[in-house]
C-alpha cells in the first residue's frame, strides 16, 4: 500500500492537472463562442451562394461547349478529398471520428484518391496510412479569413479543371451544437443540380450572359464553400475541446476525492500501527 507521503504527492499532481484542464476549458469556451458566431454568420451566405450556383448550373444553355469546366460531369477515375482537421489534439474523439469517416470513404470509393489536408492531425493520419497527400496546410489559426483559405480552393479547382481529378469532396466536422459535432463527407465539385426543380427555376433572369456570370462567380462560390467548412471545423474543434477538458477536470476532482480518502485510511492505519506498537511495548515492559 502506498505511503501517506506518496499519496499526497499524487494528490498535488492531480490537482495541478485539474487546474490546467480547467484553464484550457475556459480558453476553449471563449474561442468556441467566437467560432460559433462566425459559423452562424457564414451559413446563410454560403447557402445562398450555393443555391445561386445550382440555379445557374441548371439553366439550359444553347452551346454545350460553353459549360464551365468546374461543372462538367465526367466518369470518375480519380477523386480528390479536402480533409479539414485540427492542428492540435485534446478534443476528445473528434479527430478520430473524422479520420475514420474519411478513411472509410476512401476505402469504399471505386476510384483512387488523393488528399489535400488542412490541419496537422489529418496530415499525420494520411501520412501514416500511406495515402497520396497532394498538399498540406497548417497553422490557419482559430479565426481564419477567406484570403487564408483560397490556396486550398485553388488547388482542387485547378486539378478538376485540368482533369487531374474527376470529383472533389469535402471532409470536415459539422457543428450541430455544443455537445454534437458530426463528421461529414460531401461532394464539392462538380455541383449537383438535381435538387433544383422546374418551379424553383422560374422567375430568374440573369445579366450578363450565363457563362460570363458563372465564369466570375463560380470560383468565388467554391472558395466560400471551403471557407465555410473550415469555420464549421473550427467551431466543432473548440466545442469538443471544451467538453473534453470539462470531463478531464471532473475526473481529476473525483480522483482527488478518492486519493484523499485513501490518504486518510493510510494515516489511520499508520496511527493504529503506532498505537499497537506502543501498547505492545508497554505490555512487554510490564
C-alpha positions in Angstrom: 0.0 0.0 0.0 1.4 3.5 -0.9 2.6 5.6 2.0 0.8 8.8 3.0 3.6 10.9 1.5 3.3 9.2 -1.8 -0.5 9.6 -1.9 -0.2 13.3 -1.0 2.4 13.8 -3.8 -0.1 12.1 -6.2 -2.9 14.4 -4.9 -0.8 17.5 -5.7 -0.1 16.2 -9.1 -3.7 15.5 -9.9 -4.8 18.9 -8.5 -2.3 20.7 -10.8 -3.6 18.7 -13.8 -7.1 19.7 -12.8 -6.2 23.4 -12.7 -4.6 23.1 -16.1 -7.6 21.4 -17.7 -9.9 23.9 -16.1 -7.9 26.8 -17.6 -8.0 25.0 -21.0 -11.7 24.6 -20.7 -12.2 28.3 -20.1 -10.0 29.2 -23.1 -11.8 26.8 -25.4 -15.2 28.2 -24.2 -14.2 31.7 -25.2 -12.8 30.6 -28.5 -15.9 28.5 -29.1 -18.3 31.5 -28.7 -16.3 33.4 -31.3 -16.1 30.5 -33.7 -19.8 29.8 -33.3 -20.7 33.3 -34.1 -18.5 33.1 -37.3 -20.3 29.9 -38.3 -23.8 31.4 -37.7 -22.8 34.5 -39.8 -21.3 32.5 -42.7 -24.0 29.8 -43.1 -26.8 31.9 -44.7 -24.3 33.5 -47.1 -22.8 30.1 -48.1 -26.2 28.6 -48.5 -27.4 31.4 -50.7 -24.3 31.3 -52.9 -24.7 27.5 -53.3 -28.4 28.0 -54.2 -27.4 30.6 -56.8 -24.8 28.3 -58.2 -27.3 25.4 -58.5 -29.7 27.7 -60.4 -27.1 28.9 -62.8 -25.8 25.4 -63.5 -29.3 24.0 -64.0 -30.3 26.7 -66.6 -30.4 25.3 -70.2 -27.6 26.6 -72.4 -27.6 26.8 -76.2 -24.0 25.8 -76.6 -22.9 22.7 -74.6 -19.3 23.5 -75.1 -19.8 26.7 -73.1 -20.3 24.8 -69.9 -17.9 25.9 -67.2 -15.1 23.4 -66.6 -15.9 23.2 -62.9 -19.4 21.9 -63.7 -18.6 19.1 -66.1 -19.6 15.7 -65.0 -17.1 13.1 -66.1 -16.6 9.4 -65.5 -14.9 9.2 -62.1 -11.4 7.8 -62.5 -9.7 9.9 -59.7 -11.1 11.7 -56.8 -9.7 14.4 -54.5 -10.6 15.0 -50.9 -10.1 18.1 -48.8 -9.9 16.9 -45.2 -10.2 19.6 -42.6 -8.9 18.6 -39.1 -7.5 20.5 -36.1 -3.8 21.3 -35.7 -3.9 20.2 -32.0 -5.3 17.3 -30.1 -7.1 17.1 -26.7 -10.5 17.5 -28.3 -12.0 14.1 -27.5 -13.0 11.8 -30.3 -13.4 14.5 -32.9 -10.2 13.8 -34.8 -10.6 10.0 -34.7 -14.2 10.1 -35.8 -13.4 12.3 -38.8 -10.3 10.2 -39.8 -12.4 7.0 -39.7 -15.1 8.6 -41.8 -12.7 9.8 -44.4 -10.7 6.5 -44.4 -13.9 4.5 -44.8 -15.0 6.7 -47.7 -11.6 6.3 -49.4 -11.7 2.5 -49.0 -15.2 2.3 -50.3 -14.6 4.6 -53.3 -14.4 3.0 -56.7 -11.6 5.2 -57.9 -8.1 6.1 -56.5 -8.0 9.2 -54.4 -5.6 12.0 -53.3 -5.9 14.2 -50.3 -5.4 17.9 -49.6 -5.1 18.1 -45.8 -5.9 21.2 -43.7 -4.6 20.6 -40.2 -1.8 18.6 -38.6 -3.9 15.8 -37.3 -5.3 14.9 -40.8 -1.9 15.2 -42.4 -0.3 12.8 -39.9 -3.1 10.3 -40.3 -2.9 10.3 -44.1 0.9 10.0 -44.0 0.7 7.1 -41.6 -1.9 5.5 -43.8 0.4 5.9 -46.8 -2.1 8.0 -48.7 -1.4 10.3 -51.6 -1.2 13.7 -49.9 -1.2 16.2 -52.7 -0.8 19.3 -50.4 -0.9 20.1 -46.8 -2.0 23.4 -45.0 -1.4 24.0 -41.3 -1.4 27.0 -38.9 -4.6 28.7 -40.2 -5.4 29.8 -36.7 -8.6 29.9 -34.7 -10.3 32.6 -36.8 -9.0 32.3 -40.4 -10.1 34.8 -43.0 -11.3 33.9 -46.5 -8.0 35.0 -48.0 -6.2 32.5 -45.8 -8.1 29.5 -47.4 -8.2 30.4 -51.1 -5.0 28.4 -51.7 -6.8 25.3 -50.7 -9.7 26.0 -53.1 -7.5 26.9 -56.0 -5.5 23.6 -55.8 -8.7 21.5 -56.2 -10.2 23.8 -58.8 -7.1 23.6 -60.9 -6.9 19.8 -60.5 -10.5 19.4 -61.5 -10.3 21.8 -64.5 -7.1 20.1 -65.8 -8.5 16.6 -65.4 -6.2 15.5 -62.6 -9.3 14.5 -60.6 -12.9 14.0 -61.7 -14.7 14.7 -58.4 -13.8 16.8 -55.3 -15.2 16.0 -51.8 -15.1 18.0 -48.6 -14.4 16.0 -45.3 -14.9 18.1 -42.2 -16.8 18.1 -38.9 -20.1 19.8 -39.0 -21.0 21.9 -36.0 -24.5 21.0 -34.8 -24.4 22.3 -31.3 -22.0 22.5 -28.3 -22.5 18.8 -27.5 -22.8 17.4 -31.0 -20.3 17.5 -33.8 -20.9 15.4 -36.9 -18.2 14.1 -39.3 -19.4 14.8 -42.9 -18.1 13.9 -46.4 -19.9 15.7 -49.2 -19.2 16.5 -52.8 -17.9 19.9 -53.7 -17.3 19.5 -57.5 -19.0 19.1 -59.9 -22.0 20.8 -58.5 -25.2 18.7 -58.1 -28.1 20.4 -59.9 -30.6 17.6 -59.5 -32.2 19.2 -56.5 -33.4 22.3 -58.5 -37.0 21.8 -59.6 -38.7 23.4 -62.5 -40.8 25.5 -60.2 -37.7 26.8 -58.4 -36.2 27.8 -61.7 -39.0 30.2 -62.7 -38.7 33.9 -62.3 -35.0 34.3 -62.7 -33.4 36.5 -65.4 -29.6 36.9 -65.2 -27.5 39.6 -66.7 -24.9 39.4 -68.2 -24.8 36.2 -70.2 -25.0 33.0 -68.1 -21.5 31.7 -68.9 -19.8 35.1 -68.2 -21.6 35.3 -64.9 -20.6 31.8 -63.9 -17.0 32.4 -65.1 -16.8 35.2 -62.5 -18.8 33.7 -59.7 -18.1 30.0 -59.7 -14.5 30.3 -58.2 -15.8 32.7 -55.5 -18.6 30.3 -54.6 -16.2 27.3 -54.4 -13.9 29.4 -52.2 -16.8 30.2 -49.9 -17.9 26.6 -49.6 -14.4 25.6 -48.5 -14.1 28.5 -46.1 -17.5 27.7 -44.5 -16.4 24.1 -44.0 -13.2 25.3 -42.2 -15.3 27.6 -40.0 -17.6 24.6 -39.1 -14.5 22.5 -38.3 -13.1 25.3 -36.0 -16.3 25.6 -34.1 -16.5 21.9 -33.7 -12.9 21.7 -32.5 -13.4 24.3 -29.8 -16.7 22.7 -28.6 -15.1 19.3 -28.5 -12.1 20.6 -26.6 -14.2 22.4 -24.1 -16.2 19.3 -23.3 -13.1 17.1 -23.2 -11.4 19.5 -20.8 -14.5 19.7 -18.6 -14.7 15.9 -18.4 -11.0 15.8 -17.6 -11.4 18.4 -14.8 -14.4 16.5 -13.3 -12.4 13.2 -13.4 -9.4 15.0 -11.7 -11.7 16.2 -8.9 -13.1 12.7 -8.5 -9.6 11.2 -8.4 -8.6 13.8 -5.7 -11.5 12.7 -3.6 -10.6 9.1 -3.9 -6.9 9.8 -3.2 -7.8 11.9 -0.1 -9.9 9.0 1.2 -7.0 6.6 0.6 -4.6 9.0 2.4 -6.9 9.2 5.4 -7.1 5.4 5.5 -3.4 5.1 5.2 -2.9 7.7 8.0 -5.4 5.9 10.3 -3.6 2.6 9.6 -0.3 4.2 10.4 -1.6 5.7 13.7 -3.2 2.4 14.6 0.0 0.6 14.0 2.0 3.0 16.1 -0.6 2.7 18.9 -0.3 -1.1 18.7 3.5 -0.8 18.9 3.3 1.4 22.0 0.7 -0.8 23.7 2.8 -3.9 22.8 5.9 -2.4 24.2 4.2 -1.3 27.4 2.8 -4.8 27.9 6.3 -6.3 27.3 7.8 -3.9 29.8 5.3 -4.8 32.4 
